[in-house]
Amino acid sequence: MLEPENHRKASRPRVGAKEYTLTIAAIAAGVISSLLHAGVIEFPQAWKPAPPEHEPLPEWIDDDAPEPDPRDISGL
């Protein structure tokens, strides 16, 4: 008995490029998410929160000391 030319197997529906692209994108997103969560990769510095604007100065720096005169060359 002859089968029609447009006969397709019911178990394998036709899948287009859109479905392949979405599948690959979903897999890539899952892999990247897993690597970020595990700490294998990190966000670039620009994406991290900014440090506090003024961190405390070390104890050996005297914040109240007068600024040296830039024209003074006696120490050279």
MOPAC internal coordinates of N, CA, C and O (Angstrom, degrees):
PM7 1SCF
backbone

  N    0.0000 0     0.00 0     0.00 0    0    0    0
  C    1.4406 1     0.00 0     0.00 0    1    0    0
  C    1.5294 1   109.04 1     0.00 0    2    1    0
  O    1.2310 1   119.94 1   -44.81 1    3    2    1
  N    1.2863 1   117.73 1   135.19 1    3    2    1
  C    1.4524 1   122.96 1  -178.65 1    5    3    2
  C    1.5267 1   110.34 1   -83.65 1    6    5    3
  O    1.2310 1   121.52 1   -41.32 1    7    6    5
  N    1.3448 1   114.69 1   138.68 1    7    6    5
  C    1.4609 1   119.76 1   178.36 1    9    7    6
  C    1.5224 1   109.21 1   -98.08 1   10    9    7
  O    1.2310 1   119.77 1   -31.62 1   11   10    9
  N    1.3011 1   118.04 1   148.38 1   11   10    9
  C    1.4640 1   119.93 1   177.66 1   13   11   10
  C    1.5368 1   110.33 1   -63.36 1   14   13   11
  O    1.2310 1   120.63 1   -27.56 1   15   14   13
  N    1.3303 1   116.39 1   152.44 1   15   14   13
  C    1.4592 1   120.78 1  -177.21 1   17   15   14
  C    1.5293 1   112.44 1   -68.10 1   18   17   15
  O    1.2310 1   120.45 1   150.97 1   19   18   17
  N    1.2900 1   116.75 1   -29.03 1   19   18   17
  C    1.4635 1   119.23 1  -178.09 1   21   19   18
  C    1.5295 1   112.58 1   -90.06 1   22   21   19
  O    1.2310 1   120.15 1  -164.26 1   23   22   21
  N    1.3139 1   117.32 1    15.74 1   23   22   21
  C    1.4614 1   121.34 1   179.55 1   25   23   22
  C    1.5311 1   109.52 1   -72.30 1   26   25   23
  O    1.2310 1   120.56 1   -48.85 1   27   26   25
  N    1.3342 1   116.53 1   131.15 1   27   26   25
  C    1.4599 1   121.69 1   176.85 1   29   27   26
  C    1.5137 1   108.58 1  -128.26 1   30   29   27
  O    1.2310 1   121.45 1   -24.27 1   31   30   29
  N    1.3221 1   114.83 1   155.73 1   31   30   29
  C    1.4571 1   119.07 1   177.18 1   33   31   30
  C    1.5353 1   108.70 1   -71.13 1   34   33   31
  O    1.2310 1   120.25 1   -42.88 1   35   34   33
  N    1.2942 1   117.13 1   137.12 1   35   34   33
  C    1.4614 1   121.54 1  -178.58 1   37   35   34
  C    1.5280 1   111.39 1   -73.53 1   38   37   35
  O    1.2310 1   119.82 1   156.19 1   39   38   37
  N    1.3249 1   117.94 1   -23.81 1   39   38   37
  C    1.4559 1   120.46 1  -176.20 1   41   39   38
  C    1.5314 1   112.57 1   -77.23 1   42   41   39
  O    1.2310 1   119.51 1   161.80 1   43   42   41
  N    1.3247 1   118.54 1   -18.20 1   43   42   41
  C    1.4639 1   121.08 1  -179.38 1   45   43   42
  C    1.5166 1   110.30 1  -124.26 1   46   45   43
  O    1.2310 1   120.26 1   -89.84 1   47   46   45
  N    1.3311 1   117.11 1    90.16 1   47   46   45
  C    1.4626 1   118.36 1   178.46 1   49   47   46
  C    1.5283 1   110.44 1   -68.33 1   50   49   47
  O    1.2310 1   120.88 1   -24.21 1   51   50   49
  N    1.2895 1   115.92 1   155.79 1   51   50   49
  C    1.4549 1   121.14 1  -179.47 1   53   51   50
  C    1.5339 1   109.15 1   -71.69 1   54   53   51
  O    1.2310 1   120.98 1   -47.51 1   55   54   53
  N    1.3174 1   115.73 1   132.49 1   55   54   53
  C    1.4579 1   121.64 1  -179.09 1   57   55   54
  C    1.5148 1   107.51 1  -118.53 1   58   57   55
  O    1.2310 1   121.05 1   -50.26 1   59   58   57
  N    1.3283 1   115.59 1   129.74 1   59   58   57
  C    1.4595 1   120.17 1  -178.02 1   61   59   58
  C    1.5179 1   112.65 1   -94.19 1   62   61   59
  O    1.2310 1   121.34 1     0.36 1   63   62   61
  N    1.3222 1   115.03 1  -179.64 1   63   62   61
  C    1.4603 1   121.60 1  -178.21 1   65   63   62
  C    1.5285 1   111.53 1   -64.17 1   66   65   63
  O    1.2310 1   120.00 1   148.10 1   67   66   65
  N    1.3243 1   117.60 1   -31.90 1   67   66   65
  C    1.4635 1   120.87 1  -179.52 1   69   67   66
  C    1.5254 1   110.53 1   -62.36 1   70   69   67
  O    1.2310 1   120.46 1   136.43 1   71   70   69
  N    1.3111 1   116.72 1   -43.57 1   71   70   69
  C    1.4581 1   120.51 1  -179.43 1   73   71   70
  C    1.5225 1   111.17 1   -66.06 1   74   73   71
  O    1.2310 1   120.34 1   139.65 1   75   74   73
  N    1.3498 1   116.96 1   -40.35 1   75   74   73
  C    1.4561 1   120.24 1   177.48 1   77   75   74
  C    1.5311 1   110.33 1   -62.69 1   78   77   75
  O    1.2310 1   120.41 1   136.30 1   79   78   77
  N    1.3203 1   116.82 1   -43.70 1   79   78   77
  C    1.4617 1   121.18 1  -179.26 1   81   79   78
  C    1.5254 1   110.67 1   -63.03 1   82   81   79
  O    1.2310 1   120.24 1   135.64 1   83   82   81
  N    1.3205 1   117.14 1   -44.36 1   83   82   81
  C    1.4627 1   120.43 1   179.60 1   85   83   82
  C    1.5224 1   111.42 1   -64.79 1   86   85   83
  O    1.2310 1   120.44 1   141.71 1   87   86   85
  N    1.3251 1   116.76 1   -38.29 1   87   86   85
  C    1.4603 1   120.48 1   179.09 1   89   87   86
  C    1.5230 1   110.63 1   -65.06 1   90   89   87
  O    1.2310 1   120.41 1   133.72 1   91   90   89
  N    1.3182 1   116.83 1   -46.28 1   91   90   89
  C    1.4635 1   120.63 1   179.98 1   93   91   90
  C    1.5234 1   110.22 1   -63.94 1   94   93   91
  O    1.2310 1   119.95 1   139.30 1   95   94   93
  N    1.3332 1   117.70 1   -40.70 1   95   94   93
  C    1.4656 1   121.10 1   178.98 1   97   95   94
  C    1.5317 1   110.91 1   -63.86 1   98   97   95
  O    1.2310 1   120.20 1   139.95 1   99   98   97
  N    1.3175 1   117.23 1   -40.05 1   99   98   97
  C    1.4646 1   120.68 1   179.52 1  101   99   98
  C    1.5269 1   110.97 1   -66.28 1  102  101   99
  O    1.2310 1   120.32 1   138.94 1  103  102  101
  N    1.3214 1   116.99 1   -41.06 1  103  102  101
  C    1.4658 1   120.61 1   178.46 1  105  103  102
  C    1.5292 1   109.99 1   -64.88 1  106  105  103
  O    1.2310 1   120.33 1   135.57 1  107  106  105
  N    1.3335 1   116.98 1   -44.43 1  107  106  105
  C    1.4677 1   120.69 1   179.89 1  109  107  106
  C    1.5298 1   110.98 1   -62.42 1  110  109  107
  O    1.2310 1   120.24 1   138.73 1  111  110  109
  N    1.3199 1   117.14 1   -41.27 1  111  110  109
  C    1.4685 1   120.62 1   178.97 1  113  111  110
  C    1.5294 1   110.52 1   -63.60 1  114  113  111
  O    1.2310 1   120.38 1   139.83 1  115  114  113
  N    1.3144 1   116.87 1   -40.17 1  115  114  113
  C    1.4627 1   120.63 1   178.06 1  117  115  114
  C    1.5164 1   112.47 1   -64.90 1  118  117  115
  O    1.2310 1   120.43 1   138.34 1  119  118  117
  N    1.3239 1   116.79 1   -41.66 1  119  118  117
  C    1.4642 1   120.87 1   179.38 1  121  119  118
  C    1.5273 1   110.18 1   -65.38 1  122  121  119
  O    1.2310 1   120.15 1   133.73 1  123  122  121
  N    1.3258 1   117.31 1   -46.27 1  123  122  121
  C    1.4683 1   120.92 1  -179.74 1  125  123  122
  C    1.5244 1   110.36 1   -63.18 1  126  125  123
  O    1.2310 1   120.21 1   137.97 1  127  126  125
  N    1.3249 1   117.20 1   -42.03 1  127  126  125
  C    1.4584 1   121.02 1   178.83 1  129  127  126
  C    1.5272 1   110.92 1   -61.62 1  130  129  127
  O    1.2310 1   120.36 1   137.52 1  131  130  129
  N    1.3205 1   116.91 1   -42.48 1  131  130  129
  C    1.4639 1   120.84 1   179.36 1  133  131  130
  C    1.5232 1   111.40 1   -64.43 1  134  133  131
  O    1.2310 1   120.29 1   138.04 1  135  134  133
  N    1.3356 1   117.05 1   -41.96 1  135  134  133
  C    1.4638 1   120.61 1  -179.87 1  137  135  134
  C    1.5257 1   111.31 1   -67.11 1  138  137  135
  O    1.2310 1   120.08 1   141.80 1  139  138  137
  N    1.3339 1   117.46 1   -38.20 1  139  138  137
  C    1.4634 1   120.69 1   176.67 1  141  139  138
  C    1.5236 1   110.64 1   -64.86 1  142  141  139
  O    1.2310 1   120.67 1   136.55 1  143  142  141
  N    1.3188 1   116.33 1   -43.45 1  143  142  141
  C    1.4606 1   121.00 1  -178.59 1  145  143  142
  C    1.5260 1   111.01 1   -64.70 1  146  145  143
  O    1.2310 1   120.57 1   143.17 1  147  146  145
  N    1.3335 1   116.51 1   -36.83 1  147  146  145
  C    1.4606 1   121.07 1  -179.08 1  149  147  146
  C    1.5242 1   112.23 1   -78.64 1  150  149  147
  O    1.2310 1   120.00 1   169.11 1  151  150  149
  N    1.3266 1   117.60 1   -10.89 1  151  150  149
  C    1.4536 1   120.84 1  -179.81 1  153  151  150
  C    1.5127 1   113.78 1    82.61 1  154  153  151
  O    1.2310 1   120.01 1  -168.43 1  155  154  153
  N    1.3174 1   117.58 1    11.57 1  155  154  153
  C    1.4621 1   121.11 1   179.49 1  157  155  154
  C    1.5195 1   110.44 1   -70.26 1  158  157  155
  O    1.2310 1   120.56 1   141.50 1  159  158  157
  N    1.3296 1   116.53 1   -38.50 1  159  158  157
  C    1.4587 1   120.96 1   175.61 1  161  159  158
  C    1.5238 1   107.89 1  -122.90 1  162  161  159
  O    1.2310 1   120.95 1   -27.07 1  163  162  161
  N    1.3267 1   115.79 1   152.93 1  163  162  161
  C    1.4596 1   120.88 1  -179.28 1  165  163  162
  C    1.5169 1   109.72 1  -127.48 1  166  165  163
  O    1.2310 1   120.87 1   -21.20 1  167  166  165
  N    1.3150 1   115.95 1   158.80 1  167  166  165
  C    1.4528 1   120.66 1   175.55 1  169  167  166
  C    1.5240 1   109.07 1   -68.80 1  170  169  167
  O    1.2310 1   119.74 1   -29.31 1  171  170  169
  N    1.3136 1   118.10 1   150.69 1  171  170  169
  C    1.4685 1   120.12 1   174.00 1  173  171  170
  C    1.5271 1   110.52 1   -61.65 1  174  173  171
  O    1.2310 1   120.62 1   -21.10 1  175  174  173
  N    1.3167 1   116.42 1   158.90 1  175  174  173
  C    1.4634 1   121.94 1  -176.03 1  177  175  174
  C    1.5249 1   112.12 1   -55.84 1  178  177  175
  O    1.2310 1   119.90 1   144.59 1  179  178  177
  N    1.3229 1   117.79 1   -35.41 1  179  178  177
  C    1.4626 1   120.77 1  -176.93 1  181  179  178
  C    1.5275 1   111.90 1   -63.92 1  182  181  179
  O    1.2310 1   119.84 1   156.58 1  183  182  181
  N    1.3197 1   117.92 1   -23.42 1  183  182  181
  C    1.4614 1   120.70 1  -178.07 1  185  183  182
  C    1.5162 1   112.62 1   -90.44 1  186  185  183
  O    1.2310 1   120.03 1   168.64 1  187  186  185
  N    1.3213 1   117.55 1   -11.36 1  187  186  185
  C    1.4576 1   120.52 1  -179.14 1  189  187  186
  C    1.5286 1   109.09 1   -80.87 1  190  189  187
  O    1.2310 1   120.16 1   -23.86 1  191  190  189
  N    1.3095 1   117.29 1   156.14 1  191  190  189
  C    1.4622 1   119.21 1   177.73 1  193  191  190
  C    1.5302 1   110.39 1   -61.25 1  194  193  191
  O    1.2310 1   120.98 1   -34.34 1  195  194  193
  N    1.3015 1   115.72 1   145.66 1  195  194  193
  C    1.4614 1   120.92 1  -179.41 1  197  195  194
  C    1.5288 1   109.61 1   -70.58 1  198  197  195
  O    1.2310 1   120.08 1   -33.27 1  199  198  197
  N    1.3305 1   117.44 1   146.73 1  199  198  197
  C    1.4637 1   119.46 1   176.81 1  201  199  198
  C    1.5261 1   109.79 1   -69.60 1  202  201  199
  O    1.2310 1   120.03 1   -15.76 1  203  202  201
  N    1.3152 1   117.54 1   164.24 1  203  202  201
  C    1.4637 1   119.70 1   177.93 1  205  203  202
  C    1.5299 1   109.93 1   -57.29 1  206  205  203
  O    1.2310 1   120.83 1   -32.51 1  207  206  205
  N    1.3285 1   116.02 1   147.49 1  207  206  205
  C    1.4619 1   119.61 1  -175.13 1  209  207  206
  C    1.5259 1   112.23 1   -65.15 1  210  209  207
  O    1.2310 1   119.65 1   143.07 1  211  210  209
  N    1.3137 1   118.28 1   -36.93 1  211  210  209
  C    1.4656 1   119.79 1   179.99 1  213  211  210
  C    1.5194 1   108.41 1  -130.08 1  214  213  211
  O    1.2310 1   121.18 1   -73.40 1  215  214  213
  N    1.3201 1   115.36 1   106.60 1  215  214  213
  C    1.4569 1   119.36 1   175.91 1  217  215  214
  C    1.5301 1   107.91 1   -84.79 1  218  217  215
  O    1.2310 1   119.95 1   -28.88 1  219  218  217
  N    1.3130 1   117.69 1   151.12 1  219  218  217
  C    1.4653 1   119.02 1  -179.94 1  221  219  218
  C    1.5357 1   110.64 1   -62.61 1  222  221  219
  O    1.2310 1   121.34 1   -38.11 1  223  222  221
  N    1.3303 1   115.03 1   141.89 1  223  222  221
  C    1.4607 1   120.14 1  -179.88 1  225  223  222
  C    1.5258 1   110.04 1   -75.71 1  226  225  223
  O    1.2310 1   119.99 1   -30.50 1  227  226  225
  N    1.3245 1   117.63 1   149.50 1  227  226  225
  C    1.4690 1   119.44 1   174.32 1  229  227  226
  C    1.5290 1   110.28 1   -61.01 1  230  229  227
  O    1.2310 1   120.71 1   -22.65 1  231  230  229
  N    1.3363 1   116.25 1   157.35 1  231  230  229
  C    1.4657 1   120.80 1  -175.19 1  233  231  230
  C    1.5206 1   112.22 1   -63.12 1  234  233  231
  O    1.2310 1   119.20 1   149.28 1  235  234  233
  N    1.3136 1   119.14 1   -30.72 1  235  234  233
  C    1.4617 1   121.55 1  -174.99 1  237  235  234
  C    1.5311 1   112.75 1   -76.78 1  238  237  235
  O    1.2310 1   119.91 1   172.09 1  239  238  237
  N    1.3405 1   117.77 1    -7.91 1  239  238  237
  C    1.4613 1   120.59 1   177.98 1  241  239  238
  C    1.5241 1   108.46 1   -94.64 1  242  241  239
  O    1.2310 1   120.86 1   -57.44 1  243  242  241
  N    1.3183 1   115.95 1   122.56 1  243  242  241
  C    1.4636 1   121.43 1   178.76 1  245  243  242
  C    1.5238 1   107.99 1   -89.16 1  246  245  243
  O    1.2310 1   120.68 1   -72.35 1  247  246  245
  N    1.3093 1   116.30 1   107.65 1  247  246  245
  C    1.4617 1   121.01 1  -176.48 1  249  247  246
  C    1.5295 1   111.71 1   -72.22 1  250  249  247
  O    1.2310 1   120.21 1   157.97 1  251  250  249
  N    1.3442 1   117.19 1   -22.03 1  251  250  249
  C    1.4629 1   120.76 1  -177.64 1  253  251  250
  C    1.5282 1   112.52 1   -91.13 1  254  253  251
  O    1.2310 1   119.24 1   177.20 1  255  254  253
  N    1.3074 1   119.05 1    -2.80 1  255  254  253
  C    1.4714 1   121.78 1  -178.79 1  257  255  254
  C    1.5195 1   109.81 1   -67.71 1  258  257  255
  O    1.2310 1   120.75 1   -35.58 1  259  258  257
  N    1.3481 1   116.17 1   144.42 1  259  258  257
  C    1.4690 1   118.30 1   178.84 1  261  259  258
  C    1.5339 1   110.77 1   -69.43 1  262  261  259
  O    1.2310 1   121.39 1   -30.04 1  263  262  261
  N    1.3027 1   114.95 1   149.96 1  263  262  261
  C    1.4669 1   120.09 1   178.43 1  265  263  262
  C    1.5276 1   109.12 1   -71.39 1  266  265  263
  O    1.2310 1   119.47 1   -42.40 1  267  266  265
  N    1.3313 1   118.62 1   137.60 1  267  266  265
  C    1.4698 1   119.60 1   177.77 1  269  267  266
  C    1.5245 1   110.81 1   -69.87 1  270  269  267
  O    1.2310 1   121.56 1   -29.51 1  271  270  269
  N    1.3173 1   114.62 1   150.49 1  271  270  269
  C    1.4651 1   120.59 1   178.90 1  273  271  270
  C    1.5285 1   108.31 1   -76.75 1  274  273  271
  O    1.2310 1   119.23 1   -59.11 1  275  274  273
  N    1.3367 1   119.08 1   120.89 1  275  274  273
  C    1.4633 1   120.04 1  -177.65 1  277  275  274
  C    1.5265 1   112.69 1   -67.63 1  278  277  275
  O    1.2310 1   119.94 1   163.23 1  279  278  277
  N    1.3443 1   117.72 1   -16.77 1  279  278  277
  C    1.4700 1   120.37 1   179.61 1  281  279  278
  C    1.5252 1   112.37 1   -84.41 1  282  281  279
  O    1.2310 1   120.56 1   168.58 1  283  282  281
  N    1.3406 1   116.53 1   -11.42 1  283  282  281
  C    1.4654 1   120.46 1  -178.59 1  285  283  282
  C    1.5269 1   109.33 1   -78.05 1  286  285  283
  O    1.2310 1   120.37 1   -62.56 1  287  286  285
  N    1.3474 1   116.89 1   117.44 1  287  286  285
  C    1.4664 1   120.72 1  -179.29 1  289  287  286
  C    1.5284 1   111.09 1  -111.47 1  290  289  287
  O    1.2310 1   119.93 1  -163.74 1  291  290  289
  N    1.3290 1   117.74 1    16.26 1  291  290  289
  C    1.4647 1   120.60 1  -177.29 1  293  291  290
  C    1.5278 1   112.04 1   -66.58 1  294  293  291
  O    1.2310 1   119.67 1   154.06 1  295  294  293
  N    1.3014 1   118.23 1   -25.94 1  295  294  293
  C    1.4577 1   120.44 1  -178.77 1  297  295  294
  C    1.5133 1   113.68 1   -85.98 1  298  297  295
  O    1.2310 1   119.89 1   179.63 1  299  298  297
  N    1.3078 1   117.81 1    -0.37 1  299  298  297
  C    1.4673 1   120.19 1  -178.87 1  301  299  298
  C    1.4696 1   112.74 1   -85.41 1  302  301  299
  O    1.2310 1   120.10 1   180.00 1  303  302  301

